[in-house]
Amino acid sequence: MKRVVVGMSGGVDSSVAAYLLKEQGYEVIGMFMKNWHDDSVTISNECPWLEDSNDAMIVAQKLGIPFQAIDLSEQYKERIVDYMFDEYQKGRTPNPDVLCNREIKFDIFLKAAKKLNADFIATGHYCRRGETEVDGKPTYQLLAGKDKNKDQSYFLCQLTQEQLSQALFPIGELEKPEVRRIAKEQDLVTADKKDSQGLCFIGKVRLPEFLQQKLEPKKGVVIEVGADASNYVNHPSQVELNGAEKETLQKLTTGFSYEQADGRVVGEHSGAHYFTIGQRKGLNIGGTPKPLFIIETDTEENVIYTGQGEDHPGLYRKGLRIAPEDVHWVRPDMVLQPGEDKEYMVRIRYRQDLEKAHLYMHDDGLYIIFDSPQKAVAAGQFAVWYSGEELVGSGVIS
């Protein structure tokens, strides 16, 4: 009998994952990961870890499976929280959920499961694992979940072949209502529990307070830049793509830069490193015909640049670049070599619709050029590319 350790978060998805695996004949062990101690920045009653741990334990008892909790808060701080602080300090927007899967669940947690002689680990992610053969060897595929509204393959975009070979996603073939129905039928305490929001295994945090633990508030000005086309003569979205020359690709993927003289001061902020491109809330500046959106943050000068409305040209980019060291192929057999290019469907954030784009590999990185300009391309986020339902690769936006 194959042994599988299920990462039980205290939610309905991982509860049903554990139930399904037991029904399929696996020897199932439930394990809860405690990744956070500091409740001072967590919004009260939103995903408190103690309640989640208790719910996971109650479900394990109901299913008749062994259960244990593991404290990974030290590793989580080192690998996720410190990285987040560092990225925000640089004016970038990290994705802790992607990192949590790569660094915690499918690394440290996987190693802990191996010590229990597990053959697999399983999670309650809405995605699927496929298998194909390449050069006579098994190759694993990361496929989108059947529930298009809940597909979470994006969050697993940094997994390797070795990690995928040891991973199971029992609810990937199901839609959310079916998962809740199964939980109710089995009388699981988590059946009607709300989905948690916020940082992976921490809960919903007040991001400014969270960041202020390490990043000091620092007053600066908010500049509003007009949408006048003359300001954007050299905007990357205006460049025409002729062939795949590196110089053209560099122009298309370089963010438009602003100076204070390009606009007018409309307010103050408490630190450019607390904000991200595309953000609308948190500025607390009113009195404009259309809402103000952040179009650039300059953490060196501590200036935030904004523009009115979702159609402001400063919000859009035609392409992006991923540095060579940040390009990751879930399917190593499909790697693009320098000089090669291919069309894929791409998304630059979770839940965004897939957009058609062309990928060009050069010695200085991977260039992704979209058919249509994309809104709020933020450095530090992950771009992922799909072939049909399969997530083929990913990378950190430069």
Helices and strands as residue ranges (DSSP letters): E 3-7, H 12-23, E 27-34, G 39-41, H 49-63, E 67-71, H 73-76, I 77-81, H 82-89, H 96-99, I 100-108, H 109-115, E 120-122, E 127-134, E 137-144, G 153-156, H 161-165, E 167-168, H 176-185, H 207-212, E 220-225, G 229-232, G 236-238, H 246-253, G 260-262, E 263-269, G 272-274, E 292-298, E 303-308, G 313-315, E 316-322, G 324-326, E 327-329, G 332-334, E 341-347, E 355-362, E 365-375, E 382-387, E 390-396
